[in-house]
Amino acid sequence: MVKGIHVLGDATLPAAAMPKSGQMANSQAKICAAALIALLRQRAPASSFVLTNTGYSFVSDQEAIHFSSTHRYDARRRTMVAETSVVSPARSELEAKNGWNWARSIWADTLG
């Protein structure tokens, strides 16, 4: 909204149906960094991109469920639009294993 000012993460109001999650903040940061690099190189930033979100909730010490969604930037409306949303059909130990793998991956990517 203001040339040269870039705001992301919890400092912004998320688009409708966009979850406020660590993975979304991680994805937003990457898109913002890419836009800043493009601007510094005097190029136009990408005008189309997709954010993905995944998260796991442990419902017991051995079982979890997951949710995921995708969100695409709509340049005409100047906002993100939810495209897909999935919730696991049942809790399971496999979901818990996948949840721990996802957690280690996002922690490594976010925290280095």
MODELLER restraints for C-alpha pairs under 7 A, 6 or more apart:
rsr = mdl.restraints
at = mdl.atoms
rsr.add(forms.Gaussian(group=physical.xy_distance, feature=features.Distance(at['CA:8:A'], at['CA:28:A']), mean=6.57, stdev=0.5))
rsr.add(forms.Gaussian(group=physical.xy_distance, feature=features.Distance(at['CA:8:A'], at['CA:29:A']), mean=6.99, stdev=0.5))
rsr.add(forms.Gaussian(group=physical.xy_distance, feature=features.Distance(at['CA:9:A'], at['CA:25:A']), mean=5.05, stdev=0.5))
rsr.add(forms.Gaussian(group=physical.xy_distance, feature=features.Distance(at['CA:9:A'], at['CA:28:A']), mean=6.80, stdev=0.5))
rsr.add(forms.Gaussian(group=physical.xy_distance, feature=features.Distance(at['CA:15:A'], at['CA:79:A']), mean=6.33, stdev=0.5))
rsr.add(forms.Gaussian(group=physical.xy_distance, feature=features.Distance(at['CA:15:A'], at['CA:80:A']), mean=5.63, stdev=0.5))
rsr.add(forms.Gaussian(group=physical.xy_distance, feature=features.Distance(at['CA:17:A'], at['CA:82:A']), mean=6.26, stdev=0.5))
rsr.add(forms.Gaussian(group=physical.xy_distance, feature=features.Distance(at['CA:18:A'], at['CA:82:A']), mean=6.85, stdev=0.5))
rsr.add(forms.Gaussian(group=physical.xy_distance, feature=features.Distance(at['CA:23:A'], at['CA:53:A']), mean=5.84, stdev=0.5))
rsr.add(forms.Gaussian(group=physical.xy_distance, feature=features.Distance(at['CA:23:A'], at['CA:54:A']), mean=6.95, stdev=0.5))
rsr.add(forms.Gaussian(group=physical.xy_distance, feature=features.Distance(at['CA:24:A'], at['CA:53:A']), mean=5.84, stdev=0.5))
rsr.add(forms.Gaussian(group=physical.xy_distance, feature=features.Distance(at['CA:26:A'], at['CA:110:A']), mean=6.45, stdev=0.5))
rsr.add(forms.Gaussian(group=physical.xy_distance, feature=features.Distance(at['CA:27:A'], at['CA:51:A']), mean=6.24, stdev=0.5))
rsr.add(forms.Gaussian(group=physical.xy_distance, feature=features.Distance(at['CA:35:A'], at['CA:45:A']), mean=4.68, stdev=0.5))
rsr.add(forms.Gaussian(group=physical.xy_distance, feature=features.Distance(at['CA:35:A'], at['CA:46:A']), mean=6.81, stdev=0.5))
rsr.add(forms.Gaussian(group=physical.xy_distance, feature=features.Distance(at['CA:38:A'], at['CA:44:A']), mean=6.06, stdev=0.5))
rsr.add(forms.Gaussian(group=physical.xy_distance, feature=features.Distance(at['CA:38:A'], at['CA:45:A']), mean=5.37, stdev=0.5))
rsr.add(forms.Gaussian(group=physical.xy_distance, feature=features.Distance(at['CA:39:A'], at['CA:45:A']), mean=6.54, stdev=0.5))
rsr.add(forms.Gaussian(group=physical.xy_distance, feature=features.Distance(at['CA:48:A'], at['CA:73:A']), mean=5.89, stdev=0.5))
rsr.add(forms.Gaussian(group=physical.xy_distance, feature=features.Distance(at['CA:49:A'], at['CA:72:A']), mean=5.93, stdev=0.5))
rsr.add(forms.Gaussian(group=physical.xy_distance, feature=features.Distance(at['CA:49:A'], at['CA:73:A']), mean=5.84, stdev=0.5))
rsr.add(forms.Gaussian(group=physical.xy_distance, feature=features.Distance(at['CA:50:A'], at['CA:70:A']), mean=6.71, stdev=0.5))
rsr.add(forms.Gaussian(group=physical.xy_distance, feature=features.Distance(at['CA:50:A'], at['CA:71:A']), mean=5.52, stdev=0.5))
rsr.add(forms.Gaussian(group=physical.xy_distance, feature=features.Distance(at['CA:50:A'], at['CA:72:A']), mean=4.41, stdev=0.5))
rsr.add(forms.Gaussian(group=physical.xy_distance, feature=features.Distance(at['CA:50:A'], at['CA:73:A']), mean=6.50, stdev=0.5))
rsr.add(forms.Gaussian(group=physical.xy_distance, feature=features.Distance(at['CA:51:A'], at['CA:70:A']), mean=5.66, stdev=0.5))
rsr.add(forms.Gaussian(group=physical.xy_distance, feature=features.Distance(at['CA:51:A'], at['CA:71:A']), mean=5.13, stdev=0.5))
rsr.add(forms.Gaussian(group=physical.xy_distance, feature=features.Distance(at['CA:51:A'], at['CA:72:A']), mean=6.41, stdev=0.5))
rsr.add(forms.Gaussian(group=physical.xy_distance, feature=features.Distance(at['CA:52:A'], at['CA:69:A']), mean=5.83, stdev=0.5))
rsr.add(forms.Gaussian(group=physical.xy_distance, feature=features.Distance(at['CA:52:A'], at['CA:70:A']), mean=4.49, stdev=0.5))
rsr.add(forms.Gaussian(group=physical.xy_distance, feature=features.Distance(at['CA:52:A'], at['CA:71:A']), mean=6.42, stdev=0.5))
rsr.add(forms.Gaussian(group=physical.xy_distance, feature=features.Distance(at['CA:53:A'], at['CA:68:A']), mean=5.27, stdev=0.5))
rsr.add(forms.Gaussian(group=physical.xy_distance, feature=features.Distance(at['CA:53:A'], at['CA:69:A']), mean=5.20, stdev=0.5))
rsr.add(forms.Gaussian(group=physical.xy_distance, feature=features.Distance(at['CA:53:A'], at['CA:70:A']), mean=6.30, stdev=0.5))
rsr.add(forms.Gaussian(group=physical.xy_distance, feature=features.Distance(at['CA:54:A'], at['CA:67:A']), mean=5.69, stdev=0.5))
rsr.add(forms.Gaussian(group=physical.xy_distance, feature=features.Distance(at['CA:54:A'], at['CA:68:A']), mean=4.24, stdev=0.5))
rsr.add(forms.Gaussian(group=physical.xy_distance, feature=features.Distance(at['CA:54:A'], at['CA:69:A']), mean=6.69, stdev=0.5))
rsr.add(forms.Gaussian(group=physical.xy_distance, feature=features.Distance(at['CA:55:A'], at['CA:66:A']), mean=5.61, stdev=0.5))
rsr.add(forms.Gaussian(group=physical.xy_distance, feature=features.Distance(at['CA:55:A'], at['CA:67:A']), mean=5.53, stdev=0.5))
rsr.add(forms.Gaussian(group=physical.xy_distance, feature=features.Distance(at['CA:55:A'], at['CA:68:A']), mean=6.51, stdev=0.5))
rsr.add(forms.Gaussian(group=physical.xy_distance, feature=features.Distance(at['CA:56:A'], at['CA:64:A']), mean=6.50, stdev=0.5))
rsr.add(forms.Gaussian(group=physical.xy_distance, feature=features.Distance(at['CA:56:A'], at['CA:65:A']), mean=5.69, stdev=0.5))
rsr.add(forms.Gaussian(group=physical.xy_distance, feature=features.Distance(at['CA:56:A'], at['CA:66:A']), mean=4.30, stdev=0.5))
rsr.add(forms.Gaussian(group=physical.xy_distance, feature=features.Distance(at['CA:56:A'], at['CA:67:A']), mean=6.51, stdev=0.5))
rsr.add(forms.Gaussian(group=physical.xy_distance, feature=features.Distance(at['CA:56:A'], at['CA:99:A']), mean=5.40, stdev=0.5))
rsr.add(forms.Gaussian(group=physical.xy_distance, feature=features.Distance(at['CA:57:A'], at['CA:64:A']), mean=5.39, stdev=0.5))
rsr.add(forms.Gaussian(group=physical.xy_distance, feature=features.Distance(at['CA:57:A'], at['CA:65:A']), mean=5.46, stdev=0.5))
rsr.add(forms.Gaussian(group=physical.xy_distance, feature=features.Distance(at['CA:57:A'], at['CA:66:A']), mean=6.23, stdev=0.5))
rsr.add(forms.Gaussian(group=physical.xy_distance, feature=features.Distance(at['CA:58:A'], at['CA:64:A']), mean=4.03, stdev=0.5))
rsr.add(forms.Gaussian(group=physical.xy_distance, feature=features.Distance(at['CA:58:A'], at['CA:65:A']), mean=6.49, stdev=0.5))
rsr.add(forms.Gaussian(group=physical.xy_distance, feature=features.Distance(at['CA:58:A'], at['CA:96:A']), mean=6.76, stdev=0.5))
rsr.add(forms.Gaussian(group=physical.xy_distance, feature=features.Distance(at['CA:62:A'], at['CA:93:A']), mean=5.67, stdev=0.5))
rsr.add(forms.Gaussian(group=physical.xy_distance, feature=features.Distance(at['CA:62:A'], at['CA:96:A']), mean=6.42, stdev=0.5))
rsr.add(forms.Gaussian(group=physical.xy_distance, feature=features.Distance(at['CA:63:A'], at['CA:91:A']), mean=5.80, stdev=0.5))
rsr.add(forms.Gaussian(group=physical.xy_distance, feature=features.Distance(at['CA:63:A'], at['CA:92:A']), mean=4.72, stdev=0.5))
rsr.add(forms.Gaussian(group=physical.xy_distance, feature=features.Distance(at['CA:63:A'], at['CA:93:A']), mean=4.56, stdev=0.5))
rsr.add(forms.Gaussian(group=physical.xy_distance, feature=features.Distance(at['CA:63:A'], at['CA:95:A']), mean=6.56, stdev=0.5))
rsr.add(forms.Gaussian(group=physical.xy_distance, feature=features.Distance(at['CA:63:A'], at['CA:96:A']), mean=5.04, stdev=0.5))
rsr.add(forms.Gaussian(group=physical.xy_distance, feature=features.Distance(at['CA:64:A'], at['CA:91:A']), mean=5.20, stdev=0.5))
rsr.add(forms.Gaussian(group=physical.xy_distance, feature=features.Distance(at['CA:64:A'], at['CA:92:A']), mean=5.74, stdev=0.5))
rsr.add(forms.Gaussian(group=physical.xy_distance, feature=features.Distance(at['CA:64:A'], at['CA:93:A']), mean=6.66, stdev=0.5))
rsr.add(forms.Gaussian(group=physical.xy_distance, feature=features.Distance(at['CA:64:A'], at['CA:95:A']), mean=5.14, stdev=0.5))
rsr.add(forms.Gaussian(group=physical.xy_distance, feature=features.Distance(at['CA:64:A'], at['CA:96:A']), mean=4.57, stdev=0.5))
rsr.add(forms.Gaussian(group=physical.xy_distance, feature=features.Distance(at['CA:65:A'], at['CA:88:A']), mean=5.72, stdev=0.5))
rsr.add(forms.Gaussian(group=physical.xy_distance, feature=features.Distance(at['CA:65:A'], at['CA:90:A']), mean=6.62, stdev=0.5))
rsr.add(forms.Gaussian(group=physical.xy_distance, feature=features.Distance(at['CA:65:A'], at['CA:91:A']), mean=4.92, stdev=0.5))
rsr.add(forms.Gaussian(group=physical.xy_distance, feature=features.Distance(at['CA:65:A'], at['CA:92:A']), mean=6.98, stdev=0.5))
rsr.add(forms.Gaussian(group=physical.xy_distance, feature=features.Distance(at['CA:65:A'], at['CA:95:A']), mean=5.76, stdev=0.5))
rsr.add(forms.Gaussian(group=physical.xy_distance, feature=features.Distance(at['CA:66:A'], at['CA:87:A']), mean=5.79, stdev=0.5))
rsr.add(forms.Gaussian(group=physical.xy_distance, feature=features.Distance(at['CA:66:A'], at['CA:88:A']), mean=5.33, stdev=0.5))
rsr.add(forms.Gaussian(group=physical.xy_distance, feature=features.Distance(at['CA:66:A'], at['CA:95:A']), mean=6.93, stdev=0.5))
rsr.add(forms.Gaussian(group=physical.xy_distance, feature=features.Distance(at['CA:67:A'], at['CA:86:A']), mean=5.47, stdev=0.5))
rsr.add(forms.Gaussian(group=physical.xy_distance, feature=features.Distance(at['CA:67:A'], at['CA:87:A']), mean=4.31, stdev=0.5))
rsr.add(forms.Gaussian(group=physical.xy_distance, feature=features.Distance(at['CA:67:A'], at['CA:88:A']), mean=6.28, stdev=0.5))
rsr.add(forms.Gaussian(group=physical.xy_distance, feature=features.Distance(at['CA:68:A'], at['CA:85:A']), mean=5.72, stdev=0.5))
rsr.add(forms.Gaussian(group=physical.xy_distance, feature=features.Distance(at['CA:68:A'], at['CA:86:A']), mean=5.19, stdev=0.5))
rsr.add(forms.Gaussian(group=physical.xy_distance, feature=features.Distance(at['CA:68:A'], at['CA:87:A']), mean=6.58, stdev=0.5))
rsr.add(forms.Gaussian(group=physical.xy_distance, feature=features.Distance(at['CA:69:A'], at['CA:84:A']), mean=5.08, stdev=0.5))
rsr.add(forms.Gaussian(group=physical.xy_distance, feature=features.Distance(at['CA:69:A'], at['CA:85:A']), mean=4.22, stdev=0.5))
rsr.add(forms.Gaussian(group=physical.xy_distance, feature=features.Distance(at['CA:69:A'], at['CA:86:A']), mean=6.22, stdev=0.5))
rsr.add(forms.Gaussian(group=physical.xy_distance, feature=features.Distance(at['CA:70:A'], at['CA:82:A']), mean=6.07, stdev=0.5))
rsr.add(forms.Gaussian(group=physical.xy_distance, feature=features.Distance(at['CA:70:A'], at['CA:83:A']), mean=5.47, stdev=0.5))
rsr.add(forms.Gaussian(group=physical.xy_distance, feature=features.Distance(at['CA:70:A'], at['CA:84:A']), mean=5.22, stdev=0.5))
rsr.add(forms.Gaussian(group=physical.xy_distance, feature=features.Distance(at['CA:70:A'], at['CA:85:A']), mean=6.80, stdev=0.5))
rsr.add(forms.Gaussian(group=physical.xy_distance, feature=features.Distance(at['CA:71:A'], at['CA:80:A']), mean=5.94, stdev=0.5))
rsr.add(forms.Gaussian(group=physical.xy_distance, feature=features.Distance(at['CA:71:A'], at['CA:81:A']), mean=5.29, stdev=0.5))
rsr.add(forms.Gaussian(group=physical.xy_distance, feature=features.Distance(at['CA:71:A'], at['CA:82:A']), mean=4.35, stdev=0.5))
rsr.add(forms.Gaussian(group=physical.xy_distance, feature=features.Distance(at['CA:71:A'], at['CA:83:A']), mean=5.39, stdev=0.5))
rsr.add(forms.Gaussian(group=physical.xy_distance, feature=features.Distance(at['CA:72:A'], at['CA:80:A']), mean=5.40, stdev=0.5))
rsr.add(forms.Gaussian(group=physical.xy_distance, feature=features.Distance(at['CA:72:A'], at['CA:81:A']), mean=5.32, stdev=0.5))
rsr.add(forms.Gaussian(group=physical.xy_distance, feature=features.Distance(at['CA:72:A'], at['CA:82:A']), mean=6.53, stdev=0.5))
rsr.add(forms.Gaussian(group=physical.xy_distance, feature=features.Distance(at['CA:72:A'], at['CA:83:A']), mean=6.75, stdev=0.5))
rsr.add(forms.Gaussian(group=physical.xy_distance, feature=features.Distance(at['CA:73:A'], at['CA:79:A']), mean=5.77, stdev=0.5))
rsr.add(forms.Gaussian(group=physical.xy_distance, feature=features.Distance(at['CA:73:A'], at['CA:80:A']), mean=4.30, stdev=0.5))
rsr.add(forms.Gaussian(group=physical.xy_distance, feature=features.Distance(at['CA:73:A'], at['CA:81:A']), mean=6.15, stdev=0.5))
rsr.add(forms.Gaussian(group=physical.xy_distance, feature=features.Distance(at['CA:74:A'], at['CA:80:A']), mean=5.83, stdev=0.5))
rsr.add(forms.Gaussian(group=physical.xy_distance, feature=features.Distance(at['CA:74:A'], at['CA:81:A']), mean=6.48, stdev=0.5))
